[in-house]
Amino acid sequence: MKTDDSFVRVAGILAIIMGILYLAVGVNYLFMPEAQKEYLRPEFWPSFAEQPTFGYIQSVVFALIAVLALGLMPIVTKLAGGEISRFLRWMMILGMLGYVVHAVEEIRTMALAMRIADAYIQGDTATKSAIAALGLQHLDPLHIFKFGLVGLWILVVNLVGLARKTFPAVLAILGIIGAVAFWIDLVGNVFQAVVLVTASSITAIILGPIWFIWMGILIRKKAQVLGEG
């Protein structure tokens, strides 16, 4: 892994921060009003207009995670494969695309959610019905980019890390399970299966902090070895 020692250390810190942020997402979700946990609920908009803090926190944290991931992904990919092959580079680019879409979508959500909530509160019956039916129109409504492509990258690097023994076996298995959870979320959104989306979200909230913090520690240990060598 021929990477500048200081940059590797920074990437390790980014991974640990991302793990903490994923934990923050989970805690915020637990305390979020029940009405705000699903955009298509009619009661979402009055609830958000009255208490928008939880929604803003969720969007800010997810946007930060997505941006930080762009700096982490090259290091994780290289750590998994030793050298970044064309195939791994392709997977990494797809994953980066997913994170970019996720970041833009969360920023867009912060900009538009309150406006839509105000329009719902002040609108007539037809306006409220339309907003309730359409919800907040996402850039990636089926989560193909932010969970499908990101999940594909997570799956590949963990499979490669497991096969080449560059990742601890338990870490790689946790990553594989997390990637599968991302894809279950995608399937749940395609078929509007709330149970699948909820199950995948809970799994990601539990495994995300563990995987990213552990990955950060692993990366920093690798940086120390490089520094000594």
Residue frames relative to the residue before (quaternion, step in Angstrom):
aa qw qx qy qz dx dy dz
M 1.0000 0.0000 0.0000 0.0000 0.00 0.00 0.00
K 0.0365 -0.8408 0.5396 -0.0235 3.59 0.15 1.24
T 0.3100 0.7347 -0.5280 0.2923 3.50 0.29 1.32
D 0.6076 -0.5731 0.4024 0.3748 3.58 -1.04 0.75
D 0.5407 -0.6710 0.4099 0.2988 3.55 -0.80 1.12
S 0.6826 0.4950 -0.3043 0.4431 3.60 0.83 -0.93
F 0.6484 0.5092 -0.3261 0.4625 3.60 1.00 -0.76
V 0.6198 0.5332 -0.3413 0.4638 3.59 1.06 -0.74
R 0.6460 0.5179 -0.3191 0.4611 3.58 0.97 -0.84
V 0.6319 0.5208 -0.3261 0.4723 3.57 1.01 -0.82
A 0.6441 0.5189 -0.3217 0.4608 3.59 0.96 -0.85
G 0.6250 0.5347 -0.3350 0.4595 3.58 1.05 -0.73
I 0.6430 0.5075 -0.3102 0.4826 3.56 1.02 -0.82
L 0.6244 0.5429 -0.3356 0.4503 3.59 0.99 -0.83
A 0.6556 0.5154 -0.3150 0.4531 3.58 0.94 -0.89
I 0.6560 0.5013 -0.3132 0.4693 3.59 0.94 -0.86
I 0.6392 0.5160 -0.3231 0.4699 3.58 0.97 -0.84
M 0.6459 0.5190 -0.3231 0.4572 3.59 0.97 -0.84
G 0.6246 0.5364 -0.3357 0.4576 3.57 1.04 -0.75
I 0.6537 0.5019 -0.3014 0.4795 3.56 0.99 -0.87
L 0.6539 0.5133 -0.3124 0.4597 3.58 1.00 -0.82
Y 0.6233 0.5194 -0.3422 0.4740 3.60 1.04 -0.71
L 0.6202 0.5264 -0.3329 0.4769 3.57 1.07 -0.72
A 0.6354 0.5264 -0.3192 0.4662 3.58 1.03 -0.82
V 0.6126 0.5447 -0.3428 0.4589 3.59 1.04 -0.77
G 0.6690 0.5148 -0.2955 0.4473 3.55 0.93 -0.93
V 0.6643 0.4954 -0.2984 0.4737 3.56 0.93 -0.92
N 0.6518 0.5196 -0.3105 0.4569 3.57 0.96 -0.91
Y 0.6461 0.5257 -0.3161 0.4541 3.58 1.01 -0.83
L 0.6355 0.5463 -0.3298 0.4347 3.59 1.01 -0.82
F 0.7526 0.3859 -0.2012 0.4941 3.57 0.99 -0.86
M 0.4744 0.6783 -0.4360 0.3532 3.59 1.27 -0.14
P 0.5519 -0.6008 0.4469 0.3671 3.62 -0.98 0.73
E 0.5880 -0.6217 0.3894 0.3406 3.55 -0.93 0.93
A 0.6342 0.5617 -0.3265 0.4192 3.58 1.03 -0.78
Q 0.7077 0.4733 -0.2599 0.4556 3.60 1.16 -0.54
K 0.5428 0.6511 -0.3927 0.3567 3.59 1.22 -0.01
E 0.7633 0.2039 -0.1491 0.5946 3.59 1.29 0.00
Y 0.4245 -0.7537 0.4489 0.2244 3.57 -0.53 1.24
L 0.6997 0.4977 -0.2837 0.4268 3.59 1.02 -0.68
R 0.4858 0.6353 -0.4582 0.3879 3.59 1.22 0.07
P 0.5070 -0.6531 0.4566 0.3284 3.65 -0.88 0.84
E 0.6840 0.4972 -0.2931 0.4461 3.59 1.05 -0.74
F 0.4388 0.7065 -0.4617 0.3084 3.61 1.24 -0.12
W 0.7265 0.4902 -0.2733 0.3965 3.57 0.70 -1.09
P 0.6466 0.4772 -0.3476 0.4831 3.66 0.89 -0.69
S 0.6465 0.5245 -0.3194 0.4526 3.57 1.02 -0.81
F 0.6705 0.4956 -0.3002 0.4634 3.57 0.94 -0.89
A 0.6406 0.5324 -0.3266 0.4467 3.59 0.98 -0.82
E 0.6896 0.4738 -0.2697 0.4767 3.56 1.09 -0.77
Q 0.8135 0.0523 0.0252 0.5787 3.59 0.99 -0.87
P 0.0047 -0.8667 0.4981 -0.0254 3.62 0.34 1.23
T 0.4379 0.7499 -0.4370 0.2344 3.60 1.23 -0.34
F 0.6803 0.5033 -0.3070 0.4354 3.59 0.81 -0.98
G 0.6571 0.5107 -0.3082 0.4608 3.58 0.97 -0.81
Y 0.6515 0.5057 -0.3143 0.4702 3.57 1.00 -0.80
I 0.6303 0.5276 -0.3341 0.4612 3.58 0.97 -0.83
Q 0.6475 0.5299 -0.3159 0.4475 3.56 0.92 -0.93
S 0.6945 0.4766 -0.2799 0.4606 3.58 0.87 -0.93
V 0.6449 0.5222 -0.3209 0.4566 3.59 0.95 -0.87
V 0.6904 0.4838 -0.2865 0.4552 3.58 0.84 -0.98
F 0.6559 0.4973 -0.3217 0.4680 3.60 0.93 -0.83
A 0.6363 0.5199 -0.3311 0.4638 3.61 1.00 -0.76
L 0.6455 0.5132 -0.3166 0.4687 3.59 0.99 -0.82
I 0.6328 0.5299 -0.3275 0.4598 3.57 0.95 -0.87
A 0.6729 0.5072 -0.2983 0.4483 3.57 0.88 -0.94
V 0.6731 0.4857 -0.3028 0.4684 3.59 0.95 -0.84
L 0.6580 0.5077 -0.3100 0.4616 3.60 0.93 -0.88
A 0.6064 0.5843 -0.3495 0.4108 3.58 1.06 -0.75
L 0.6067 0.5775 -0.3603 0.4107 3.59 1.05 -0.69
G 0.6850 0.4560 -0.2864 0.4907 3.59 1.11 -0.60
L 0.6707 0.5184 -0.2868 0.4463 3.56 1.18 -0.59
M 0.6203 0.6319 -0.3433 0.3132 3.56 0.92 -0.93
P 0.6534 0.5055 -0.3552 0.4375 3.67 0.85 -0.73
I 0.6574 0.5118 -0.3127 0.4561 3.60 1.02 -0.78
V 0.6578 0.4978 -0.3080 0.4739 3.59 0.93 -0.89
T 0.6538 0.5180 -0.3109 0.4555 3.58 0.95 -0.87
K 0.6827 0.4769 -0.2849 0.4747 3.56 0.95 -0.86
L 0.6224 0.5402 -0.3307 0.4599 3.56 1.06 -0.75
A 0.6607 0.5171 -0.3046 0.4508 3.57 1.00 -0.83
G 0.8257 0.2951 -0.1162 0.4665 3.56 0.79 -1.05
G 0.5118 -0.6243 0.4359 0.3979 3.59 1.24 -0.15
E 0.7419 -0.0851 0.0809 0.6601 3.53 0.81 -1.10
I 0.4679 -0.6833 0.4803 0.2890 3.57 -1.06 0.72
S 0.2432 -0.7785 0.5671 0.1151 3.56 -0.39 1.28
R 0.6914 -0.4531 0.3438 0.4454 3.56 -1.27 0.12
F 0.6456 0.5191 -0.3207 0.4593 3.56 1.01 -0.82
L 0.6796 0.4778 -0.2970 0.4708 3.61 0.86 -0.90
R 0.6219 0.5301 -0.3423 0.4638 3.58 1.07 -0.71
W 0.6283 0.5321 -0.3231 0.4667 3.57 1.03 -0.80
M 0.6591 0.4987 -0.3018 0.4752 3.59 0.91 -0.92
M 0.6513 0.5223 -0.3113 0.4539 3.58 0.99 -0.85
I 0.6496 0.5121 -0.3163 0.4644 3.59 0.96 -0.83
L 0.6369 0.5152 -0.3259 0.4719 3.58 1.00 -0.81
G 0.6554 0.5077 -0.3054 0.4684 3.56 0.99 -0.86
M 0.6360 0.5237 -0.3210 0.4671 3.58 1.02 -0.80
L 0.6162 0.5398 -0.3352 0.4653 3.56 1.04 -0.81
G 0.6509 0.5233 -0.3099 0.4544 3.56 0.98 -0.86
Y 0.6758 0.4852 -0.2928 0.4714 3.57 0.95 -0.88
V 0.6215 0.5326 -0.3487 0.4567 3.62 1.03 -0.72
V 0.6468 0.5061 -0.3142 0.4762 3.58 0.93 -0.90
H 0.6404 0.5321 -0.3207 0.4515 3.58 0.98 -0.85
A 0.6642 0.5055 -0.3076 0.4568 3.59 0.89 -0.93
V 0.6669 0.4956 -0.3017 0.4676 3.58 0.88 -0.95
E 0.6501 0.5275 -0.3202 0.4435 3.57 0.95 -0.85
E 0.6738 0.4870 -0.3066 0.4634 3.61 0.92 -0.83
I 0.6321 0.5126 -0.3317 0.4771 3.60 1.02 -0.74
R 0.6402 0.5199 -0.3107 0.4726 3.56 1.03 -0.83
T 0.6234 0.5457 -0.3289 0.4532 3.57 1.03 -0.80
M 0.6505 0.5158 -0.3122 0.4618 3.57 0.96 -0.89
A 0.6850 0.5022 -0.2843 0.4447 3.56 1.01 -0.82
L 0.7961 0.3698 -0.1592 0.4518 3.58 0.97 -0.85
A 0.5619 0.6634 -0.3943 0.2979 3.58 1.04 -0.70
M 0.6924 0.4716 -0.2996 0.4565 3.61 0.80 -0.90
R 0.6159 0.5430 -0.3500 0.4509 3.59 1.04 -0.71
I 0.6688 0.4880 -0.2981 0.4751 3.57 0.95 -0.89
A 0.6270 0.5371 -0.3336 0.4550 3.58 1.03 -0.81
D 0.6539 0.5030 -0.3094 0.4730 3.59 0.96 -0.85
A 0.6462 0.5146 -0.3218 0.4626 3.58 0.99 -0.84
Y 0.6291 0.5313 -0.3296 0.4619 3.59 1.07 -0.75
I 0.6732 0.5081 -0.2957 0.4486 3.57 0.87 -0.99
Q 0.7632 0.3918 -0.1928 0.4763 3.58 0.92 -0.95
G 0.5931 0.6328 -0.3477 0.3561 3.58 1.24 -0.38
D 0.5507 -0.5822 0.4782 0.3593 3.53 -1.35 0.24
T 0.7639 -0.3826 0.2495 0.4559 3.57 -1.28 -0.01
A 0.6541 0.5156 -0.3159 0.4543 3.58 0.96 -0.88
T 0.6486 0.5175 -0.3138 0.4615 3.59 0.98 -0.86
K 0.6665 0.5007 -0.3038 0.4613 3.57 0.92 -0.91
S 0.6404 0.5253 -0.3239 0.4573 3.59 1.01 -0.79
A 0.6572 0.5128 -0.3060 0.4599 3.56 0.99 -0.88
I 0.6742 0.4849 -0.2977 0.4709 3.59 0.89 -0.93
A 0.6507 0.5168 -0.3181 0.4564 3.59 0.97 -0.85
A 0.6738 0.5001 -0.2939 0.4578 3.59 1.03 -0.79
L 0.7541 0.4009 -0.2087 0.4764 3.56 0.92 -0.93
G 0.2390 -0.7827 0.5349 0.2100 3.56 1.06 -0.70
L 0.6660 -0.4201 0.3803 0.4851 3.54 -1.18 -0.62
Q 0.3293 -0.7804 0.4992 0.1829 3.57 -0.37 1.23
H 0.2398 -0.8051 0.5335 0.0978 3.56 -0.49 1.25
L 0.5567 -0.5643 0.4841 0.3705 3.56 -1.28 0.35
D 0.7855 0.1845 -0.0662 0.5870 3.55 1.11 -0.76
P 0.0859 -0.8727 0.4772 0.0569 3.61 0.62 1.14
L 0.7276 0.4021 -0.2446 0.4991 3.61 1.07 -0.62
H 0.4229 -0.7305 0.4288 0.3219 3.59 1.36 -0.04
I 0.2427 0.7915 -0.5208 0.2083 3.58 1.13 0.63
F 0.7140 0.4309 -0.2547 0.4895 3.59 0.97 -0.83
K 0.7849 0.3952 -0.2215 0.4229 3.57 0.48 -1.19
F 0.7618 0.2726 -0.2007 0.5523 3.61 1.12 -0.39
G 0.6563 0.5215 -0.3206 0.4411 3.60 0.97 -0.79
L 0.7507 0.3837 -0.2224 0.4896 3.59 0.68 -1.08
V 0.6364 0.5023 -0.3313 0.4827 3.59 1.00 -0.76
G 0.6478 0.5202 -0.3129 0.4603 3.58 0.98 -0.83
L 0.6175 0.5411 -0.3388 0.4596 3.58 1.07 -0.72
W 0.6570 0.4972 -0.3095 0.4748 3.60 0.93 -0.88
I 0.6533 0.5116 -0.3162 0.4599 3.59 0.91 -0.91
L 0.6410 0.5248 -0.3197 0.4599 3.58 0.98 -0.85
V 0.6956 0.4911 -0.2859 0.4395 3.59 0.78 -1.01
V 0.6948 0.4686 -0.3093 0.4495 3.62 0.76 -0.94
N 0.6655 0.4911 -0.3171 0.4641 3.59 1.03 -0.66
L 0.6230 0.5159 -0.3401 0.4797 3.58 1.07 -0.66
V 0.6580 0.4910 -0.3021 0.4845 3.58 0.98 -0.86
G 0.6605 0.5106 -0.3049 0.4584 3.58 0.93 -0.89
L 0.6460 0.5051 -0.3093 0.4816 3.58 1.08 -0.74
A 0.6826 0.4962 -0.2869 0.4533 3.59 0.89 -0.94
R 0.7530 0.3709 -0.2001 0.5054 3.60 0.96 -0.84
K 0.3842 -0.7564 0.4446 0.2873 3.56 1.36 -0.02
T 0.3810 0.7025 -0.5039 0.3278 3.57 1.06 0.80
F 0.6897 0.3260 -0.2441 0.5987 3.56 1.36 -0.23
P 0.5318 -0.5618 0.5024 0.3862 3.61 -1.12 0.49
A 0.5990 -0.6155 0.3720 0.3522 3.58 -0.95 0.88
V 0.6721 0.4962 -0.3124 0.4523 3.61 0.87 -0.91
L 0.6264 0.5349 -0.3326 0.4592 3.60 1.00 -0.81
A 0.6737 0.4968 -0.2953 0.4605 3.57 0.89 -0.95
I 0.6532 0.5098 -0.3173 0.4612 3.60 0.97 -0.83
L 0.6246 0.5225 -0.3341 0.4745 3.59 1.01 -0.78
G 0.6502 0.5198 -0.3074 0.4610 3.57 1.01 -0.83
I 0.6432 0.5175 -0.3167 0.4671 3.57 1.01 -0.82
I 0.6427 0.5076 -0.3177 0.4779 3.58 0.98 -0.85
G 0.6458 0.5209 -0.3170 0.4595 3.59 0.99 -0.83
A 0.6408 0.5200 -0.3212 0.4645 3.57 1.02 -0.80
V 0.6338 0.5192 -0.3211 0.4750 3.57 1.01 -0.83
A 0.6256 0.5377 -0.3332 0.4566 3.59 1.04 -0.79
F 0.6158 0.5407 -0.3400 0.4614 3.58 1.05 -0.77
W 0.6942 0.4700 -0.2781 0.4688 3.57 0.93 -0.89
I 0.5921 0.5438 -0.3638 0.4705 3.58 1.14 -0.57
D 0.6109 0.5376 -0.3421 0.4699 3.58 1.08 -0.75
L 0.6372 0.5300 -0.3237 0.4564 3.58 0.95 -0.89
V 0.6658 0.4927 -0.2971 0.4750 3.59 0.88 -0.98
G 0.6451 0.5342 -0.3166 0.4453 3.57 0.99 -0.85
N 0.6700 0.4834 -0.2969 0.4788 3.57 1.04 -0.76
V 0.6231 0.5423 -0.3435 0.4469 3.58 1.02 -0.76
F 0.7921 0.2957 -0.1367 0.5161 3.57 0.90 -0.98
Q 0.4116 -0.7400 0.4425 0.2952 3.57 1.35 0.22
A 0.3347 0.7259 -0.5136 0.3119 3.56 0.96 0.98
V 0.3062 -0.7976 0.4938 0.1622 3.56 -0.11 1.32
V 0.6153 0.5658 -0.3505 0.4224 3.60 1.01 -0.77
L 0.6668 0.4986 -0.3024 0.4642 3.59 0.94 -0.87
V 0.6534 0.5119 -0.3115 0.4626 3.57 0.96 -0.89
T 0.6640 0.5035 -0.3040 0.4617 3.58 0.94 -0.88
A 0.6630 0.5097 -0.3052 0.4555 3.59 0.92 -0.91
S 0.6746 0.4918 -0.2961 0.4641 3.56 0.94 -0.87
S 0.6321 0.5372 -0.3260 0.4535 3.58 1.05 -0.79
I 0.6553 0.5041 -0.3084 0.4705 3.59 0.94 -0.87
T 0.6441 0.5216 -0.3165 0.4615 3.57 0.98 -0.86
A 0.6793 0.4888 -0.2919 0.4631 3.58 0.89 -0.92
I 0.6344 0.5349 -0.3292 0.4506 3.59 1.02 -0.79
I 0.6808 0.4771 -0.2820 0.4790 3.60 1.06 -0.76
L 0.7617 0.4059 -0.2118 0.4585 3.58 0.77 -1.06
G 0.5611 0.6429 -0.3876 0.3486 3.61 1.06 -0.68
P 0.7010 0.4581 -0.2938 0.4610 3.62 0.68 -0.99
I 0.6462 0.5292 -0.3247 0.4437 3.59 0.97 -0.87
W 0.7045 0.4813 -0.2807 0.4396 3.58 0.78 -1.05
F 0.7135 0.4610 -0.2798 0.4473 3.59 0.78 -0.95
I 0.6525 0.4904 -0.3311 0.4733 3.62 0.94 -0.75
W 0.6468 0.5029 -0.3151 0.4789 3.59 0.96 -0.85
M 0.6429 0.5156 -0.3216 0.4663 3.58 0.98 -0.83
G 0.6343 0.5364 -0.3272 0.4505 3.58 1.00 -0.78
I 0.6454 0.5062 -0.3086 0.4817 3.57 1.00 -0.86
L 0.6498 0.5220 -0.3100 0.4574 3.58 0.97 -0.87
I 0.6600 0.5073 -0.3045 0.4628 3.58 0.93 -0.89
R 0.6718 0.4931 -0.3029 0.4624 3.59 0.94 -0.84
K 0.6080 0.5272 -0.3473 0.4815 3.59 1.11 -0.61
K 0.6366 0.5183 -0.3172 0.4749 3.57 1.04 -0.79
A 0.6306 0.5302 -0.3289 0.4616 3.58 1.03 -0.77
Q 0.6409 0.5294 -0.3233 0.4522 3.58 1.02 -0.80
V 0.6309 0.5264 -0.3233 0.4695 3.55 1.05 -0.81
L 0.6490 0.5124 -0.3089 0.4699 3.58 0.97 -0.86
G 0.6452 0.5325 -0.3184 0.4459 3.55 1.01 -0.83
E 0.6687 0.4889 -0.2924 0.4778 3.56 1.06 -0.78
G 0.7077 0.4542 -0.2540 0.4778 3.56 1.13 -0.72
